[in-house]
Structures are given as structure tokens and as C-alpha cells.
Amino acid sequence: MKDENQGTEQRIKDAAKGLFQKKGFAATKTREIAEASETNLALVNYYFRTKKQLFDAIMLETLNV
């Protein structure tokens, strides 16, 4: 179960990262992230609560690498 959760969370981050790079933060909608990650809006909100928190998580990951 833990691996599946990490997979879902990572899919959301990967999809969001691509959309943020392509469209920018303001133009990217949470629903688009859900569609691109093949999840639903509830899961995006469950893992990250807000688009800003998702963006921050991606930035922290990127800067720590």
C-alpha cells in the first residue's frame, strides 16, 4: 500500500511539474494536474491540500537534488 501511495504522489508531482513549466503556476489549474496525473481532484487535495503546497513540495525536491 505504501508503494502505491508513493506512486500516486509522485505521479501528481510529475504532472504538476510539467504543467507548471509549460503554463506557469497561475495558469495551471488543479483539475488539469489531476487529469494529467490520471488521478482525481480529491487525491491531489488529499496529498497536497493546495496548489501552492504542491508547488512548494516540487521546488524543495528540485533544490535538494
NORVEN-V480225 format. One record per backbone hydrogen bond with DSSP energy under -0.5 kcal/mol. NH is the residue of the N-H (numbers start at 1). CO is the residue of the C=O. If there is no record, write none. Layout:
# NORVEN-V480225
{{NH:CO} {NH:CO}}
This chain:
# NORVEN-V480225
{{5:1} {6:2} {7:3} {8:4} {9:5} {10:6} {11:7} {12:8} {13:9} {14:10} {15:11} {16:12} {17:13} {18:14} {19:15} {20:16} {21:17} {22:18} {23:19} {24:19} {24:20} {28:24} {28:25} {33:29} {34:30} {35:31} {36:32} {37:33} {38:35} {39:34} {43:40} {44:40} {45:41} {46:42} {47:43} {48:44} {49:45} {50:48} {54:50} {55:51} {56:52} {57:53} {58:54} {59:55} {60:56} {61:57} {62:58} {63:59} {64:60} {65:61} {65:62}}
